[in-house]
């Protein structure tokens, strides 16, 4: 099958978050099933074109969006992996210092920017269809590319050769939906009927992700549990009714990790390498880490870690509230690495200052230090309010740092709660996103660490299969099912049960 894959990030060209790793790893893994991929992303100023070999002359396009037309140039390149890449070069909209915004604020014209991105992706699919070699699937990611599914739907009515091209939308985090003022609607070039409760309208505004969900032939999200959660009011972010109506084409596929990059037996960032057959070498990594971050080298105190964005979603306020008890009651040392919300950063810093000598707060940890934190800490703290998939818990397990996580989203799919006898389990789960609930789970883990079974538990977590082979097989099935349904499109419901 021939697949056009659209995302706003792609490692090694550009990385803001986990989407870049997904956009690199998934096509590479699924390619082993015989599929061909063309990856497309905007040419932001920060795209590292040195990682791309140019393979064809630039291709100019004139893309119409509503009443306006934009000059776009497609840069044809190829990665070292052999993957074909199209950079969508529209300097007026994408040649800026930031990717999504600057100084913590989104660009005011992001609606226009990513509507043009979506429209151009659809136009690329149209051109391929008209050339006689149509894409089988156009796979788009998150709200930034979500309108592609609707533009494709409209173009099919004009070009019969597009009928065999199916659309797949992957939702990485439902909290980010692309909501804009209604005035933008006239610039999108969509039919008037699209602005309705059964379309892009969302409480008097526009919602790009909602419209993409309604038009997509297939929908995925990044874990099985999250696919169920987002159909409920607690996690649906206002779109639970839309997702419930589209449940028949919604699938959850838990992400994988690159097990070559994240491998303690070969990791050059570590002071000593180790594997599941001999976890005793982690003690040397632990001592070296304590020294590196300025904590007393002490083999007797529990060493806890927290890595990731410091934002409400990740439960950073819960972590800050729990720090005094973790340090003074449980006797733990804590290493926190991350950046994010200024108010929460201040709260974390204040809590860390109140526990000097026991808490190390690293604002900007290098990639190498992140690897060493995974290799050195005993437990990784993950008190997220919601977690579509999560990768930190899988990295932690791979390195023998047992996750202590809230039972939500991808954590449920990748962590088995330890039994009292420690004869089963790969981490420690707690139900409520509260400091006391996390503290009790940490206390349970600290007590477990005293057991002779602890090394067995660590080795069991390290041996988990978290690679991309299983997700790739699932996506192969999803691509084939979507393409196989080209002649009998999914019957769409004509009403939505919840507001907008």
N, C-alpha and C positions, 0 to 999 in steps of 0.2 A: 504494500500500500504506500501511497505518496501522501505525506502529511505536512501541512504548513502549521508551524508552531509559533505563536505570537506571545511575547512577554516583554516587560519593560526592563528586565535585568537578565544578564547571562554571564556566568563566570566562564572564562577569565576576563571578559571584556568590561563588565561593570557589575559591581556588587554593592547593594545597599542592605539587603537582608537575605533571608533564606530562599526567596524566590530565585535568586541567581543560581544557587546550588541545584535546586530542583530543575530549572530550565536547562542546566548543563547535563545533569546526571540521568534524568528520565529518558530523553531522546537517545542518549548513548546506550542505555540499557535495553530499550525497546527495539533498537536497531538490530539487535541479535535475532529478532524474529522475522527479519527480512524486510522491514519497513524502511523507507527513505524519508528523511526529514529535511525541511528547509526552515531555519530559524529566522525570525524577523523581530527586530526591536528598533526603537528610535535611536538616531545617532545623537545622543546627548554629548555635551562637551567633554564629559569625564569618561566617555568610552575609550578604552585603551586599544586603539587600532593596530598597535604593534603586535598584538596577539592574533592578527587576522591577515591572511594572505589574499590579496586582491586577485580575482580569477577572471574578471570580465570588465569591460568598460562601464562607466557609470550609466545608468538608465534613467533618463528624465521622464517624469510623469506629470500630468496636470490632473489634480484630484479635485473634484467638485464636492463641496460640503454646503448644503443649502444653496444660498444665492452667491456664495463666494467660491473662488477657485484658488488652489494653492499649488505652487511649484514644488514638487518633491523629486528628489533624486534617490534612486536605489543604488547602493554600493554593494556589489556582489563580492563576497569573500568566502574564505574557507578556513576553519580552525585546524590546528595540528591533528585533531582527532578525525579529520576528514569530513566534518559536519559542515554543510553549506549554510551560510549566513547572509541575510539581507539587512543592511542598515538603512533605515528610512531617514534620509537627510532632508530636514526642513528647518534651516537655521532660524527662521523667524520665530519658531515655536520651541525648538529644542536646544539651540546653542546658547545655553545659560550656565551660570555657575553651579546651580543645583539641579537635581534630577526631578524631584517633585515640588521643591520649594527651597527657600533660604531662611536662615535665622529662625528655624522652628515654625515657619509659616508656609502654607501651600501657596503656589502661584495662583493669582486671582483668575487666570485664564486656563486653569487645568482642564475645565470642561471642554473647551475648544481644542486644546492640545491633544487630549486623548480621544476625543471624537474623531479628529483627523487621523490619528493613528489607527483607530478601528476602521474607518472608511478606507484607508489605504490598504490595510490587510485584506479587506473584502475585494478591493479593486485588483490586487495581486492575484487572488483566487479567480476573479473573472477573466483576467488576461490569460491565465493558464488554461482555463476551460475553453476559451475561444481559440487557443492554439492547438486544441485537440488532445491535450494531456492534462486533464483536470486533476486537481488534488482530490483525494478520497475523503480526507478529514481536515478541517481547519480547527486546530486546538488552541483556544485562547485562555488567558490567565488573568483572573481578577477583574475589577471594574475598569481598569485602564484600557482593556481590550474587549470588554463585554459587549459593546454595541456592534462589534463585528458580526455577531450572530443575527442581529436584526437587519443590518445592511445586506448580509448574504440572503436573508429571507426575501428582501425586496428585489434584489438583483435576479433571483431565480425566476421571478415573474416576468423579467425582461429577456433572460437568456436561458433557454431550455438546456443548454450544455452544462449549466451549473446544477442541474437537478440531482446529479449523482454525488455532489460534494456536501458532506454532512458537517455539522458544527458541534464542538465539544467545549464546554466552559468549565474550568476548574476554579473553585472558590478556595482561596488559601486562608482568608480571614474575613468572615462575614461582617465584622465590625466596620470594615472599610468598604463603602458602597458607591462612592462617587455621586454625592447629592449636590445638586446645583439649582440656582434660581430658575424659575419658569421662563424668564426672558430668553434664556439660551435655546429654548426649544426651536424657535424659528431659524436658528443657525444650523441645525442638525440635518435638515432636509428630509425629515420623517413625515409621513402622512399625518393629517390631523387626528385620525382615529387612534394613533399611538398615544396621544395624551389623554389618558383615561385611567380609571381605577384598575382596569385590566391591562394597562400598559406602563409607560414610563412615569406616570404621575405618582407622586409620593408625598402626601400631606401638603399639596399645593406647590411642591417643588418637582424636580426631575431626579430620577434614581437610575443611573446607568446600569448598575448591577442587577436591579430588578428587571429592567427591560431585557438584559442579556439572558437572565434565567428564563424568562417567558418565551424567548425565541430559540434557545439552544435545543438541538436535537438530543443531546446527552449532557449530563452535568455530573461532575465529580467534586469531591472535597477530600481533604488530606488525612482523614482517618475514619474508620467505621463508626466509632462512637460519636464523633462530631457530626457525621451525616445524619444521625438520629437526633442529636441534641438540637440542631438548628431548625428542626421542624416543630420545636416547642417554644412557647412564649419566653421561657427563661433564657434561651440562647439565640432566638431567631432574629433579634435586632429589628423587629418590625416586619420581617419578611417571612415569618413562619407560615403564614397562610399561603403565600405564593409557593414556597418550597413544599408544603404539604400537598398542594395540587399537582406538583411536578415530581412527586416522590417516586413514581414509576420509572423515571429516567435518571434518578439521583443515586449515585454510588459513592461509598467511602473507600478510599484506597490509602492505607497508611504509607507515608513516605519512607524511604530508606536513607541510609547514610553511605558515604564512600568509605568502605572498609579498608582500602589501601591507605588513604590519608589518615584515617583514625584507627591506628594500629599500634598498640604499645610495644609490640615486639620488633617494630622497625622504625619507630618514631625518633627522628634525629633531634627533636626538641627536648627529649628527656635526658636526665643525667645518667640513667641506667635503664635499659630496656627489660621487659618482662612479658610473660604470657600467662594464660590460665593454668598452665601446668606447674608454675611456680610463682605464686603471688607474693612470696616473702620479699621480693625485691622492691615492692611498693614502699616498704619502710624507708629505703634510701631516698626514694623520690619525695616522700613525705618530709623527711628532715631537710632536704635541700630546698624544698618549697617554703617551709617555715622560715628558714634563714633568708631566702630571697625576698620575701614580703615583709620581713622585719618582725616576725613573731618568735617568741622563745622556742627553741628546739626542745620539744617535750613529747615523748612517745606515749605518755599516759593519758593525755587529754584528747577527747574527741576533736577531730579536725573537720569542720563543715565548710562547704563551698556554696557560692551562689554566683552564677554566670548568666548574663543576659541584660536585656533592656530594663531599666528601672522605671517602670510605668505601672499604672493601676492594674492593667490586665494581668501582669506577672505577679501580682500580690506583693509588690515591694513595700507597701505600707504595713502589711502583715509581718513581713520580715523585720522591718524596723521595730515594730511593737514587740516582737518576740526576742530580739537580741539580748536585752538584760537578763531574761530568764535563761536563755541558752548559755550565756556566759557564767552567770553567778550561781544558778541552781544546778545546771548540768555540767558545769566546768568545761565548757567547750571553747575552742578557738574557732573563729569564723573569718573566711576570706570572701570578700564581695568584690566582684569585677563587673563593671557595667557603667552605662551612661544613660541619660534619659530625661525625665521630667524634673525641672529645676527644684520644685517644691519637695518632691520625694527624695531627690539627691541630698537636699539639705537635711531632711529628716534622717536619712541613712547616716550621713556624716555626723550629725549630732549624737545619734545612738552609738556610733563607732567611737566618738570622742569620750563618751561616758564609759567605755569599756577598753581604755587604752591598754595595750599589751596583750589583748585577747582578740581584737578585731582589726583586720587589715582591709582598707577600702582602696581598691585600685580603680581609678576612674577610666583610664584608657589602657587596658591590658593588650599587649601584643598577642598575635596569634600563637606564638611560641609559648608565652606564659599561660595562655588559656589551656594549651595541651598539658603543661606541667601541673596546672591546678587539678585537672581531671585525674592525673596520675598520682597526685599526692593526697587529696582529701579522702576522708573515710565516707562521707555522705554528701550528697548534692541536694540542696533545698530548692523546691519547686512549688511554691504556694499559689499557683495561677488561679485566677477567677474563672477563666476559660482557656482552653488550649487546643486549637484546631488539630495540631499534630504534636509539635515539639520535637526538637532534635537533641537538646541538651541531655535529656534522660537517656537517650540511646548512646551518645558519646560517653556519658558517665558510666553506664553499664559496661561498655566496651573496655573502659580503662579500670574497672573495678571499684568505682565510687558509687555506692548504692544510692539510688534516688529516693528522697522522701518527698512525695508529691501529692497534691490534691487529686482526688479521683474524678477527673474530668477529661473529656476529649481524648486525644491521642495518648495521654498518660495511661488511661484504662486499657488501651489496646497494646501497650508495650511494657507495662509493669504488672507483674503478678505479686499481690500482697503476700508478704512472708507469713508463714504459719508460726505459731508459738514455738514449735520444735525446730524451726528453720529447715525442715526437710523438703520444703517447697517454697517458691517465691523468688523474686528478683528485685525487690525493693519494698518500700513501705508507703502505703496509701492512707490518706485521711479524707473525710467527707466534706467538712465545712471549711470555707476559706476564712479561717480565724486563727489568731495567734495561738490561743490555747490548744486548738486542734492540732496545729503543726507541732507545738512543743510536746504534746503527748506522743505523737508519732516519732519525733526525734528521740524522746526518752526510750521508747520501745526499741529503736534501732541501736541506741547506745548500750542498752542492756544486752541486746543480741550480740554486739561486738565482743562481749566478754565470753561468749560461748566458744567451745572448741570447734563448733560447726561454722564459725564465721568465715574462715578461709574457703570452705566448701561453697558457702553461699556466694562469696565474691567470685570464685571461679565459675560458678553456674551462670551468674549474670554476664560474665565476660564471654561466655561461649554462645550467647544468644545470637541468632541470625538476624541482623538488621540491615543487610545489604539490599541492593535494588533488584535482585532477581525475582522476588515475589511480586513487588509492585509492577515490575515490567511485564510479567505474565498477565497480571490483572488488566493492565492497560492494553495489552495486545488483544485481549478478549473484548474490551470495551470498544476499541477502534473497529474491530471486525464486526461487532454487533451493530455499531452505528452505521457503518458502511453497508452492511447487509440489509439495513432497513431503509435504504435510499429510495426504494420503489414504493414503500408503504410507510410514510412518515408518521411519527408519533402523533396520535390524535390529541389535539390541544383542547383543554377546557376553556370555556368562554367566560368564566367568572371566577373571582377570587373571594375566598370566604372571609378574610380579615381585611380591615381597612388598608388600602393602598399596598 
